Amino acid sequence: MRGRDPETGEFYSPSRTQQRIEALEIRSLAEKLVALPAAQLARLPIPEELMPHIVETQRITSHIAHKRQLQFLAKQMRREEDEVLEAIRDAMDEGGEAARRETALLHQAEQWRDRLLADGDDALAALLEEFPTADRQKLRQLVRNAVDEKTKNKPPRAFRDLFREVRELLSSTDTPDDEAAAE
């Protein structure tokens, strides 16, 4: 029973309707998590204690058993702090901060790839100056192969490999811009 504060008339706790709405929102979030592939789940800020429950729910195929396990997962998620659930929602949200950062990273990788293909050694020197831990020989080989593919109208395998290499380089290393933004 909720009860009221005799002096102010305010309720002590949220109404049952409000509690039910919050529980349904968390269940909806659990359904979305279960629908994601393992690679996307790994990128989300999911607490370690929830991951086995998510994997178990994905494994179960029987309709009723899956529904029951999904309810159990939602119950476990309700025990988490609101900040944790908001961080998961934000990371999943297309318009969230994590999605914006990922999109910016992809655009930056595309720009570097195009610059490497257009300017060659000058762009490679600039990239290596900004990211000294990069593998110079591998990048040079990928640039050479991508240019060769383009001139011979071959499928763009090295073009894609160059993009992947640059994206991994950008995501693994903290750039000076990221450090300045953090301060």
TATAWO-V564457 format. One record per backbone hydrogen bond with DSSP energy under -1.0 kcal/mol. CO is the residue of the C=O (numbers start at 1). NH is the residue of the N-H. E is the energy in kcal/mol with one decimal. If there is no record, write none. Layout:
CO;NH;E  CO;NH;E
This chain:
3;12;-1.6  5;9;-2.6  10;5;-3.0  15;19;-2.4  16;20;-2.4  17;21;-2.4  18;22;-2.3  19;23;-2.2  20;24;-2.5  21;25;-2.0  22;26;-2.0  23;27;-2.2  24;28;-2.2  25;29;-2.0  26;30;-2.3  27;31;-2.3  28;32;-2.0  29;33;-2.3  30;34;-2.4  31;35;-1.5  37;41;-2.1  38;42;-2.0  44;46;-2.1  47;50;-1.4  47;51;-1.1  50;54;-2.1  51;55;-2.6  52;56;-2.4  53;57;-2.1  54;58;-2.2  55;59;-1.8  56;60;-1.5  62;66;-3.0  63;67;-2.3  64;68;-2.4  65;69;-2.5  66;70;-2.3  67;71;-2.0  68;72;-1.9  69;73;-2.4  70;74;-2.4  71;75;-2.1  72;76;-2.2  73;77;-2.2  74;78;-2.0  77;80;-1.4  81;85;-1.6  82;86;-2.3  83;87;-2.1  84;88;-1.9  85;89;-2.5  86;90;-2.7  87;91;-2.1  88;92;-1.9  89;93;-2.0  93;96;-1.4  96;100;-2.1  97;101;-2.4  98;102;-2.3  99;103;-2.4  100;104;-2.4  101;105;-2.3  102;106;-2.1  103;107;-2.4  104;108;-2.4  105;109;-2.3  106;110;-2.4  107;111;-2.3  108;112;-2.3  109;113;-2.5  110;114;-2.7  111;115;-2.5  112;116;-2.7  113;117;-2.1  114;118;-2.1  115;119;-3.0  116;120;-1.3  119;122;-1.1  120;124;-2.2  121;125;-2.4  122;126;-2.0  123;127;-2.5  124;128;-2.6  125;129;-1.9  126;130;-2.0  127;131;-2.6  131;134;-1.8  134;136;-1.1  135;139;-2.3  136;140;-2.6  137;141;-2.3  138;142;-2.5  139;143;-2.6  140;144;-2.4  141;145;-2.6  142;146;-2.5  143;147;-2.4  144;148;-2.2  145;149;-2.6  146;150;-2.0  147;151;-2.2  148;152;-1.9  149;154;-2.5  155;157;-2.1  156;160;-1.7  157;161;-2.5  158;162;-2.7  159;163;-1.6  160;164;-2.6  161;165;-2.5  162;166;-2.5  163;167;-2.7  164;168;-2.6  165;169;-2.1  166;170;-2.6  167;171;-2.5  168;172;-2.1  169;173;-1.3  175;179;-1.9  176;180;-2.2  177;181;-2.1  178;182;-1.9  179;183;-1.4
